[in-house]
């Protein structure tokens, strides 16, 4: 079973960077999920898919995986490219959108 080490992206409900600096170690699924024919709930026989371990640094997560003898794969995060927006651009003469109020 392969462990995946990554830094999760922030959720759409977050405006800040809280909890996005930690590294996550989780196991890749061994078996596909199946749907229950009566209720339609999804289930899996893979119990390791429920394990999620958080670490402060990538090196800590790698050291844990090596210490436990786990095969692992590191997924490097994509860095954000912040857009610089100016409030005065809303009132520009040559602005593309229409003024609505």
C-alpha distances in whole Angstrom, upper triangle without the diagonal:
4,7,10,13,16,20,20,24,27,27,30,32,32,35,34,31,30,26,25,26,22,19,16,13,10,7,7,8,7,11,14,16,19,23,25,28,31,30,28,25,21,19,15,14,11,12,9,10,13,13,14,15,18,20,23,22,19,20,20,16,15,17,15,12,14,15,12,11,8,7,9,11,14,16,20,22,25,28,31,34,37,40,43,45,49,51,54,52,53,56,56,59,57,54,52,52,55,56,56,58
4,7,10,13,16,18,21,24,25,28,30,30,32,31,28,27,24,23,23,20,16,14,10,9,6,6,9,9,13,15,17,21,24,27,30,32,31,29,26,22,20,17,16,13,14,10,11,14,13,13,14,16,17,21,19,16,17,17,14,13,15,14,10,12,14,12,11,7,5,5,7,10,12,16,18,22,25,27,31,33,36,40,42,46,48,51,49,50,53,53,56,54,51,49,49,52,53,53,55
4,7,10,13,15,18,21,22,26,27,27,29,28,25,24,20,19,19,16,12,10,6,6,4,6,9,11,14,16,18,22,25,27,31,33,31,29,26,22,20,18,17,13,13,10,10,12,10,10,11,13,14,17,16,13,14,14,10,10,13,11,8,11,13,11,11,7,6,4,6,9,11,14,16,20,22,25,28,31,34,37,40,43,45,48,47,47,51,51,54,52,49,48,47,50,51,51,53
4,6,10,11,15,18,19,22,24,24,26,25,22,21,18,16,16,14,10,8,6,5,6,6,10,13,16,17,18,22,25,28,31,33,31,29,26,22,21,19,19,15,16,12,11,13,11,10,11,12,13,15,14,11,13,14,10,10,13,12,10,13,15,14,14,10,9,6,5,6,7,11,12,16,19,21,25,27,30,34,36,39,41,44,43,44,47,47,50,48,45,44,44,47,48,48,50
4,7,9,13,16,18,22,23,22,24,22,19,19,15,14,13,11,7,6,5,7,9,10,14,16,19,20,22,25,28,31,34,36,34,31,28,25,24,22,22,18,18,14,13,15,12,10,9,9,10,12,10,8,10,10,7,8,11,11,9,12,15,14,14,11,11,7,6,5,6,8,10,14,16,19,23,25,28,31,34,37,39,42,41,42,46,46,49,47,44,43,43,46,47,47,49
4,6,9,13,15,18,20,19,21,19,16,16,13,10,10,9,6,5,7,9,11,12,15,18,21,21,22,26,28,31,34,36,34,31,28,25,24,23,24,20,20,17,15,16,14,11,11,10,10,12,10,8,11,12,9,11,14,14,13,16,18,18,18,15,14,11,9,6,5,6,7,11,13,15,19,21,25,28,30,33,36,39,37,38,42,42,45,43,40,39,39,42,43,43,45
4,7,9,12,16,17,15,17,15,12,12,10,7,7,6,5,6,9,11,14,15,18,21,24,24,24,28,30,32,35,37,34,32,29,26,26,25,26,23,22,19,17,17,15,12,11,9,10,10,9,8,12,13,11,13,16,16,15,18,20,20,21,18,18,14,12,9,8,7,6,9,11,13,17,18,22,25,27,30,32,35,34,35,39,39,42,41,38,37,37,40,40,40,42
4,7,9,12,14,13,15,14,11,11,9,6,8,8,7,7,10,11,14,15,17,21,23,22,22,26,27,30,33,34,31,29,26,24,24,23,25,22,21,19,16,16,15,12,12,10,12,13,13,12,16,16,14,16,19,18,18,21,23,22,23,20,20,16,14,12,10,10,8,10,11,13,16,18,21,24,26,29,31,34,33,33,37,38,41,39,36,35,35,37,38,38,39
4,6,9,11,10,12,11,9,10,9,6,9,10,10,11,14,15,17,18,20,24,25,24,24,27,28,31,34,35,32,29,27,25,25,25,27,25,24,22,19,19,18,15,16,14,15,15,15,15,19,19,17,19,22,22,22,25,26,26,27,24,23,20,17,15,12,11,8,9,10,10,13,15,17,20,22,26,27,31,29,30,33,34,37,36,32,32,31,34,34,34,36
4,7,8,6,8,8,7,8,7,6,9,11,12,13,16,17,20,20,22,26,27,26,26,28,29,32,34,35,32,30,27,25,26,26,29,26,26,24,21,20,20,16,17,15,16,16,17,17,21,21,19,22,25,24,24,27,29,28,30,27,26,23,21,18,16,15,11,12,12,11,14,14,17,20,21,24,25,29,28,28,31,32,36,35,31,31,30,32,32,32,33
4,5,6,9,10,10,10,10,9,13,14,15,15,18,18,21,21,22,26,27,25,24,27,27,29,32,33,29,27,25,23,25,25,28,26,25,24,20,20,20,17,18,16,18,19,20,20,24,24,22,24,27,26,26,30,31,30,31,28,28,25,23,21,18,18,14,14,15,13,16,16,18,21,22,25,26,29,28,27,31,32,36,35,31,30,29,31,31,30,32
4,6,8,10,11,12,13,12,16,17,19,18,21,21,24,24,25,29,29,27,26,28,28,30,33,33,30,28,26,25,26,27,30,28,28,27,23,23,23,20,22,20,22,22,23,24,27,27,25,28,31,30,30,33,35,34,35,32,31,28,26,24,21,20,17,16,16,14,16,15,17,19,20,22,23,26,25,24,28,29,33,32,28,27,25,27,28,27,28
4,7,9,11,11,12,13,16,18,20,19,23,23,25,26,27,30,31,29,27,29,29,31,33,34,30,28,26,25,27,28,31,29,29,28,24,23,24,21,22,20,22,22,24,25,28,28,26,29,32,31,31,34,36,35,36,33,33,30,28,26,23,23,19,19,18,16,19,17,19,21,21,23,23,27,26,25,29,30,34,33,29,29,27,29,28,27,28
4,6,7,8,10,10,13,15,17,18,22,22,25,26,27,31,32,31,29,32,31,34,36,37,33,31,29,28,29,30,33,30,29,28,25,24,24,20,21,19,20,20,21,23,26,26,24,27,30,29,30,33,34,34,35,32,32,29,27,25,22,21,17,17,16,14,17,15,17,19,19,22,22,26,25,25,28,30,33,33,30,29,28,29,29,28,29
4,7,9,11,11,14,17,19,20,24,25,28,29,31,34,35,34,32,35,35,37,40,40,37,35,32,31,33,33,36,34,33,31,28,27,27,24,24,21,22,21,22,24,27,27,26,29,31,31,32,35,36,36,37,35,35,31,29,26,23,22,18,18,16,13,15,13,14,16,16,18,19,22,22,22,25,27,31,30,27,27,26,27,27,26,27
4,6,9,9,11,14,17,19,22,24,27,28,30,34,35,34,33,36,36,38,41,42,38,36,34,33,33,34,36,34,33,31,28,27,26,22,22,19,19,18,19,21,24,24,24,27,29,28,30,32,33,34,35,33,33,29,28,25,22,20,17,17,15,12,15,13,15,16,17,19,20,24,24,24,28,29,33,32,29,29,28,30,30,30,30
4,6,6,7,10,13,15,19,21,24,26,28,32,33,33,32,35,35,38,41,41,38,36,33,32,32,32,34,32,30,28,26,25,23,20,19,16,16,14,16,17,21,20,20,23,25,25,26,29,30,30,32,30,29,26,24,21,19,17,14,14,12,11,14,13,16,17,19,22,23,26,26,27,30,31,35,34,31,31,31,33,33,33,33
4,5,7,9,13,14,18,20,23,25,27,31,32,32,31,34,34,37,40,40,37,35,32,30,31,31,33,30,28,26,24,23,21,18,17,14,14,13,15,17,20,19,19,22,24,23,25,28,28,29,31,28,29,26,24,21,20,18,16,17,15,14,17,17,20,21,23,25,26,29,29,30,33,34,38,38,35,35,34,36,35,35,36
4,6,6,9,11,14,16,20,21,24,27,29,29,28,31,32,34,37,38,35,33,30,28,28,28,29,27,25,23,21,19,18,14,13,10,11,10,12,14,17,16,16,19,21,20,21,24,25,25,27,25,25,22,21,19,17,16,14,16,15,15,19,19,22,24,25,28,29,33,32,33,36,37,41,40,37,37,36,38,38,38,38
4,6,8,10,14,15,19,20,23,26,28,28,27,31,32,34,37,38,35,33,30,28,28,28,30,27,25,23,21,20,18,15,14,11,11,10,12,13,16,16,15,18,20,20,21,24,25,25,27,24,24,21,19,16,14,13,10,12,11,12,15,16,19,21,23,26,28,31,31,31,35,36,39,38,35,35,34,37,37,36,38
4,7,10,13,16,20,21,24,28,30,30,30,33,34,37,40,41,38,36,33,31,31,30,31,28,27,24,22,21,19,15,14,10,9,8,8,10,13,13,13,16,18,18,19,22,23,24,25,23,23,20,18,15,14,12,10,12,12,13,16,17,20,22,25,28,29,33,32,33,37,37,41,40,37,37,36,39,39,39,40
4,7,10,13,17,19,22,25,27,28,27,31,33,35,38,39,36,34,31,29,28,27,28,25,23,20,19,18,16,12,10,6,6,5,7,8,11,11,10,13,15,15,16,19,20,20,22,20,20,17,16,14,13,13,11,14,14,16,19,20,24,26,28,31,33,36,36,36,40,41,44,43,40,40,39,42,42,42,43
4,7,10,13,15,19,22,24,25,25,29,31,33,37,38,35,33,30,27,26,25,26,22,21,18,17,16,14,10,8,6,5,6,6,6,9,9,7,10,12,12,13,16,17,17,19,16,17,13,13,10,10,10,10,13,14,17,20,22,25,28,30,33,35,39,38,38,42,43,46,45,42,41,41,44,44,44,45
4,6,10,12,15,18,21,22,22,25,27,30,33,35,32,30,26,24,23,21,22,19,17,14,13,13,10,7,6,5,6,9,9,9,12,10,8,10,13,12,12,15,16,16,17,14,15,12,12,10,10,11,11,15,16,19,22,24,27,30,32,35,37,40,39,40,44,44,47,46,43,42,42,44,45,45,46
4,7,10,13,16,18,20,20,24,26,29,32,34,31,29,26,23,21,19,20,16,15,11,11,11,8,6,5,6,8,11,11,9,12,10,7,9,11,9,9,12,14,12,14,11,11,9,10,9,10,13,14,17,19,22,25,27,31,33,36,39,41,44,43,43,47,48,51,49,46,45,45,47,48,48,49
4,7,9,12,15,16,17,20,23,25,28,30,28,26,23,19,18,16,16,13,12,8,7,8,6,5,7,9,11,15,15,13,15,14,10,12,14,12,11,14,16,14,14,11,12,9,10,11,11,14,15,19,21,23,27,29,32,35,37,40,42,45,44,44,48,48,51,50,47,45,45,47,48,48,49
4,6,9,12,13,14,18,21,23,27,29,27,25,22,18,16,14,14,10,10,6,6,8,7,8,10,13,15,18,18,16,17,16,13,13,16,13,11,14,16,13,13,10,10,9,10,12,13,16,17,21,23,26,29,31,34,38,40,43,45,48,46,47,50,51,54,52,49,47,47,49,50,50,52
4,6,9,11,12,16,19,22,25,27,26,23,21,17,15,13,13,10,11,8,7,10,10,11,13,15,18,21,20,18,20,19,15,16,18,17,14,17,19,16,16,12,11,10,10,12,12,16,17,20,23,25,29,31,34,37,39,43,45,48,46,46,50,50,53,51,48,46,45,48,49,49,51
4,6,7,9,12,16,18,21,24,23,20,18,14,12,9,10,7,9,8,6,10,11,12,15,18,21,24,24,21,23,23,19,19,22,20,17,20,21,19,18,14,14,13,13,16,16,20,21,23,26,28,31,34,36,40,41,45,46,49,48,48,51,52,54,52,49,47,46,49,50,49,52
4,7,10,13,16,19,21,24,24,21,19,15,13,9,9,6,9,9,8,12,13,15,18,21,23,27,26,24,25,25,21,21,23,21,18,20,22,19,18,14,14,14,15,18,18,22,24,26,29,31,35,37,40,43,45,48,50,53,51,51,55,55,58,56,52,50,50,52,54,53,55
4,7,9,13,15,18,21,20,18,16,12,10,7,7,6,10,10,10,13,15,17,20,23,26,29,29,27,29,28,24,24,27,24,21,24,25,22,21,18,17,18,18,21,21,25,26,28,31,33,36,38,41,44,46,49,51,54,52,52,55,56,58,56,53,50,50,52,53,53,55
4,6,10,13,15,18,18,15,14,10,9,7,9,8,12,13,11,14,16,18,22,24,27,30,30,28,30,30,26,26,29,27,24,27,28,25,24,21,20,20,20,22,22,25,26,27,31,32,35,37,39,43,44,48,49,52,50,49,53,53,56,54,50,48,47,49,51,50,52
4,7,10,13,15,14,12,10,6,6,5,8,9,11,13,11,13,16,18,22,24,27,31,31,29,31,30,27,28,30,28,25,28,30,27,26,23,22,22,22,24,23,26,26,28,31,32,35,37,39,43,44,47,48,51,49,48,52,53,55,53,50,47,46,48,49,48,50
4,7,9,12,12,9,8,5,5,6,9,11,14,16,14,16,19,21,25,28,31,34,35,33,35,34,30,31,34,31,29,32,33,30,30,26,26,26,26,28,27,30,30,32,35,35,38,40,42,45,46,49,50,53,51,50,54,55,57,55,51,49,47,50,51,49,52
4,6,9,8,5,6,4,6,9,12,14,16,19,16,17,21,23,27,29,33,36,37,35,38,37,33,34,37,34,32,35,36,33,33,30,29,29,29,30,29,32,32,33,36,36,39,41,42,46,46,49,50,53,51,50,53,54,56,54,51,48,47,48,50,48,50
4,6,6,5,5,6,7,10,13,15,17,20,18,19,23,25,29,31,35,38,39,38,40,39,35,37,39,36,34,37,38,34,35,32,32,31,32,33,32,35,35,36,39,40,42,44,45,49,49,52,52,55,53,52,56,57,59,57,54,51,49,51,52,50,52
4,6,6,8,10,11,14,16,19,21,24,22,23,26,28,32,35,38,42,42,41,44,42,39,40,42,39,37,40,41,38,38,35,35,35,35,36,35,38,38,39,42,42,45,46,47,51,51,54,54,57,55,54,57,58,60,58,55,52,50,52,53,51,53
4,6,8,11,12,16,18,21,22,25,24,24,27,30,33,36,39,43,44,43,45,44,40,42,44,41,39,42,43,40,40,37,37,37,37,39,38,40,40,41,44,44,46,47,49,52,52,55,55,58,56,54,58,59,61,59,56,53,51,52,53,51,53
4,6,9,11,15,17,20,21,24,22,21,25,27,31,33,37,40,41,40,43,41,38,40,42,39,37,41,41,38,39,36,36,35,35,37,35,38,37,38,41,41,43,44,46,49,49,51,51,54,53,51,55,56,58,57,53,51,48,49,50,48,50
4,6,9,13,16,18,20,22,20,20,24,25,29,31,35,38,39,38,41,39,36,38,40,37,35,39,40,37,37,34,34,33,33,34,32,35,34,35,38,38,40,41,43,46,46,49,49,52,50,49,52,53,56,54,50,48,46,47,48,46,48
4,7,10,13,15,16,19,17,16,20,22,26,28,32,34,36,35,37,36,33,34,37,34,32,36,36,33,34,31,31,30,30,31,30,33,32,33,36,36,39,39,41,44,44,47,48,51,49,48,51,53,55,53,50,47,45,47,48,46,48
4,7,11,12,14,16,13,14,18,19,23,25,29,32,33,32,34,33,30,31,34,31,29,32,33,30,31,27,27,27,26,28,27,30,29,31,33,34,36,38,40,43,43,46,47,50,48,47,51,52,54,53,49,47,45,47,48,46,48
4,7,9,10,13,11,12,15,18,21,24,28,31,32,31,33,31,28,30,32,29,27,30,31,27,28,25,25,25,25,27,26,29,29,31,34,35,38,39,41,44,45,48,49,52,51,50,53,54,57,55,52,49,48,50,51,49,51
4,5,8,10,9,10,13,16,20,23,26,30,30,29,31,29,26,27,29,26,24,27,28,24,25,22,22,22,22,24,24,28,28,30,33,34,37,39,41,45,46,49,50,53,51,51,55,55,58,56,53,51,49,51,52,51,53
4,6,9,9,11,13,17,20,23,26,30,31,29,31,29,26,27,28,25,23,26,26,23,23,20,21,21,23,25,25,29,29,32,35,36,40,41,44,47,49,52,53,56,54,54,58,59,61,59,56,54,52,55,56,54,56
4,6,6,8,10,14,17,20,23,27,27,25,27,25,22,23,24,21,19,22,23,19,19,17,17,17,19,21,22,25,26,29,32,33,37,39,41,45,46,50,51,54,52,52,56,57,59,58,54,52,51,53,54,53,55
4,5,6,8,11,14,18,21,25,25,24,26,24,20,22,23,20,18,21,21,18,18,16,17,18,19,21,22,26,26,29,32,33,37,39,41,45,46,49,51,54,52,52,56,57,60,58,55,53,52,54,55,54,55
4,5,5,9,11,15,18,21,22,21,22,20,17,18,19,16,14,17,18,14,15,12,14,14,16,18,19,22,23,26,29,31,34,36,39,42,44,47,49,52,51,51,54,55,58,56,53,52,50,53,54,53,55
4,6,8,11,14,17,21,22,20,22,21,17,18,20,17,16,19,20,17,18,14,15,14,15,17,17,20,21,24,27,28,32,33,36,39,41,44,46,49,47,47,51,52,55,53,50,48,47,49,50,49,51
4,6,10,13,17,20,21,20,22,20,17,19,21,18,17,20,21,18,19,16,17,17,18,19,19,22,22,25,27,28,32,33,36,39,41,44,45,48,47,47,51,52,55,53,50,48,47,49,50,49,50
4,7,10,13,17,18,17,19,17,14,16,17,14,13,17,17,14,16,14,15,14,16,17,18,20,21,24,26,28,31,33,36,39,40,44,45,48,47,47,51,52,55,54,50,49,48,50,51,50,51
4,7,10,14,15,14,17,14,11,14,16,13,13,17,17,15,17,14,16,14,15,15,15,17,17,21,23,24,28,29,32,35,37,40,41,45,44,44,48,49,52,51,47,46,45,48,48,47,49
4,7,10,12,12,14,11,9,12,13,10,11,14,14,13,16,13,15,13,15,14,15,17,17,21,22,24,28,29,32,35,37,40,41,45,44,44,48,49,52,51,48,47,46,49,49,48,50
4,7,9,10,12,10,8,12,13,11,12,16,16,15,18,16,17,15,15,14,14,15,15,19,19,21,25,26,30,32,34,37,38,42,41,42,45,46,50,49,45,45,44,47,47,46,48
4,6,7,9,6,6,10,10,9,11,14,14,15,17,16,17,15,15,13,14,15,15,18,19,21,25,26,29,32,34,37,39,42,41,42,46,46,50,49,46,46,45,48,48,48,49
4,7,9,7,8,11,12,12,14,16,17,18,20,19,20,17,17,15,16,15,15,18,18,20,23,24,28,30,32,35,37,40,39,41,44,45,48,47,44,44,44,47,47,47,48
4,5,5,7,9,10,11,13,15,16,17,19,18,18,15,15,12,13,12,13,16,16,19,22,23,27,29,32,35,37,40,39,41,44,44,48,47,44,44,44,47,47,47,49
4,5,5,6,9,10,11,12,14,16,17,15,15,12,11,9,10,10,11,15,15,18,22,24,27,30,33,36,38,41,40,41,45,45,48,47,44,44,44,47,47,48,49
4,5,5,6,9,10,10,12,14,15,14,15,12,13,10,13,13,15,18,18,22,25,27,31,33,36,39,41,44,43,45,48,48,51,50,48,47,47,50,51,51,53
4,5,5,6,9,10,10,12,14,14,15,13,14,12,15,15,16,20,21,23,27,28,32,34,37,40,42,45,45,46,49,50,53,52,49,49,49,52,52,52,53
4,5,5,6,9,10,11,12,11,12,10,11,10,12,13,15,18,20,23,26,28,32,34,37,40,42,45,44,45,49,49,52,51,48,48,47,50,51,51,52
4,5,5,6,8,10,10,9,10,8,9,8,12,13,15,19,21,24,27,29,33,36,38,42,44,47,46,47,51,51,54,52,50,49,49,52,53,53,55
4,5,5,6,9,10,10,12,11,13,12,15,16,19,22,24,27,30,32,36,38,41,44,47,50,49,50,53,54,57,55,53,52,52,55,56,56,58
4,5,5,6,8,8,11,10,13,13,16,18,20,23,25,28,31,33,37,39,42,45,47,50,49,50,54,54,58,56,53,53,52,55,56,56,57
4,5,5,6,5,7,7,10,11,14,16,19,23,24,28,31,33,37,39,42,45,48,51,50,51,54,54,57,56,53,52,52,55,56,56,57
4,5,5,6,8,8,11,13,16,18,21,25,26,30,33,35,39,42,44,48,50,53,52,53,57,57,60,58,55,55,55,58,58,59,60
4,6,8,11,12,15,16,19,21,24,27,29,32,35,38,41,44,46,50,52,55,54,55,59,59,62,61,58,57,57,60,60,61,62
4,6,9,11,14,16,19,22,24,28,30,33,36,38,42,45,47,50,52,56,54,55,59,59,63,61,58,57,57,60,60,60,62
4,7,9,13,15,19,21,24,28,30,33,36,39,42,45,48,51,53,56,55,56,60,60,63,61,58,57,57,60,61,61,63
4,6,10,12,16,19,21,25,27,30,34,36,40,42,45,48,51,54,52,53,57,57,60,58,55,54,54,57,58,58,60
4,7,10,14,17,20,23,26,29,32,35,38,41,44,47,50,53,51,52,56,55,58,56,54,52,52,55,56,56,59
4,7,10,13,16,19,22,25,28,31,34,37,40,44,46,49,47,48,52,52,55,53,50,49,49,52,53,53,55
4,7,10,13,16,19,22,25,28,31,34,37,41,43,46,44,45,49,48,51,49,47,45,45,49,50,50,52
4,6,9,13,15,19,22,25,28,31,34,37,40,43,41,42,46,45,48,46,44,43,43,46,47,48,50
4,6,9,12,16,19,22,25,28,31,34,37,39,37,39,42,42,45,43,40,39,39,42,43,44,46
4,7,9,13,16,19,22,25,28,31,34,37,35,36,40,39,42,40,38,37,37,41,42,42,44
4,6,9,12,15,19,22,24,28,30,33,31,33,36,36,39,37,35,34,34,37,38,39,41
4,7,9,12,15,19,21,25,28,30,28,30,33,33,36,34,31,30,31,34,35,36,38
4,7,9,13,16,19,22,25,27,26,27,31,30,33,32,29,29,29,33,33,34,36
4,6,9,12,15,19,21,24,22,24,27,27,30,29,26,26,26,29,30,31,33
4,6,10,12,16,19,21,19,21,25,24,27,25,23,23,23,27,28,29,31
4,6,9,13,16,18,17,18,22,21,25,23,21,21,22,25,25,26,28
4,6,10,13,15,13,15,18,18,21,20,17,18,18,21,22,23,25
4,7,10,12,11,13,16,16,19,18,16,17,18,21,21,23,24
4,7,9,8,10,13,13,16,16,13,15,15,18,17,19,21
4,5,5,8,10,10,14,15,13,15,15,17,16,19,19
4,5,6,8,10,13,15,13,15,15,16,14,16,16
4,5,6,7,10,12,11,14,14,15,13,16,16
4,5,5,9,9,8,10,11,13,12,15,16
4,6,9,10,7,10,9,10,9,11,12
4,6,9,7,11,11,10,9,12,12
4,6,5,9,10,11,10,14,15
4,6,9,11,11,11,14,16
4,6,9,10,11,15,17
4,6,8,9,13,15
4,7,9,12,15
4,7,9,12
4,6,9
4,6
4
